[in-house]
Amino acid sequence: MYTEKSYSNYIIAYDWMFERPDDLEADSLFRGNSGCLIHIGAPDTLGVWPVSIEVQGQHRRAGLILPIPRSLQCERTYDREAYLSTINPVGSWNTTVVDVNGGEMATRINGVQVSTVHDCEITSGPLGLQSEGVPIRWKNIRILER
């Protein structure tokens, strides 16, 4: 799902949770995947994926920023140790906050900054949430324009 409106300078925040499978032995084995697409552009650029910046929602890498396509110009960071220190177990609620100012972005999971983007070549566009293959719940989706 995605917005019709284009955004450039804003904060998007949302809570999310994957349902915990009864037979899941360890969170590291969970393959649940989703994400938030920032600055959605031309459709079907990479298979079904539009030009965008994906804030990964995969439970094992939440907050990782992936340009779509990968050749999209931007500098990015990801702090896996910060992610590991803050992610809640599968079946628990987590909060993602993405602070965006054009081509600059910072992502926090449960209040801890885990990734950044600098000098991204795309600076505005619609926003979207996507899910891949397993049930996910979202709540408290908020967009604060500045």
Protein Blocks (a to p, Z undefined) as FASTA:
>chain_A
ZZfbdcfbdcddddddddddfklmbfklpccdcdddehiacehklojaccdddddfbfkl
ghiacdddfklgcdddddfklmmmmpccehiacddddddehjaccddeehiafbdcehia
bfbdcdddddehiacddehiacddZZ
